[in-house]
Amino acid sequence: MAADETPRPRVVMMCGPGGAGKTTYAKRLESEGWTRLSFEVEFWYRGITTMPYARVVADVAAELKVRLLHHVAVGNDVVLDFGFWFRRQRDAYRALLAHQGIVPETVYIATSLETS
């Protein structure tokens, strides 16, 4: 890297089944100064404690994308504490971040059926 280049922020996409430890890993990054974005946290802040309607999920997703772009624009490392179960979702975030010159890392947390 040239001396006048600033490093690009890092983005990690957490991927894996429920109960595998994605949030534990993401919170560790958060404790190291990363910004953690999470659907579950957003739902909790909004008082949603049951499965939300599709429209609410879409609204939260749009808001989290705006926040993600803001954080990377100001140089913050971001961990996306989502499930990222579907390739199309991972691909959509990769495309969104490609416009910022960022290639996100995917951290897959695997676990046995007995554990999850």
Residue pairs with C-beta under 8 A, 6 or more apart in sequence:
1 7
6 75
8 72
8 100
8 101
8 102
9 71
9 72
9 75
9 76
9 77
9 78
9 102
10 77
10 78
10 102
10 104
10 105
11 68
11 72
11 77
11 78
11 79
11 80
11 93
11 97
11 102
11 104
11 105
12 26
12 29
12 34
12 77
12 78
12 79
12 80
12 104
12 105
12 106
12 107
13 80
13 82
13 84
13 90
13 93
13 104
13 105
13 106
13 107
14 22
14 23
14 25
14 26
14 79
14 80
14 81
14 82
14 83
14 84
14 107
14 109
15 22
15 83
15 84
15 85
15 90
15 106
15 107
15 108
15 109
16 22
16 83
16 108
16 109
16 110
16 111
17 83
17 85
17 111
17 116
18 83
18 116
19 111
19 115
19 116
20 109
20 110
20 111
20 115
20 116
21 109
21 111
22 81
22 83
22 109
23 38
23 40
23 81
25 107
25 109
26 36
26 38
26 79
26 81
27 36
27 81
29 36
29 77
29 79
30 36
30 79
33 77
34 76
34 77
34 78
34 79
35 71
35 76
35 77
35 78
35 79
36 78
36 79
36 81
37 64
37 67
37 68
37 71
37 78
37 79
37 80
37 81
37 82
38 81
38 82
39 57
39 60
39 61
39 64
39 82
40 81
41 81
42 60
42 63
42 64
43 49
43 52
43 56
43 60
46 56
46 60
48 56
52 60
64 80
65 96
68 78
68 80
68 93
68 96
68 97
69 96
69 100
71 78
72 78
72 97
72 100
72 102
73 100
80 93
80 104
82 89
84 90
84 93
84 106
90 106
93 104
94 103
94 104
97 103
97 104
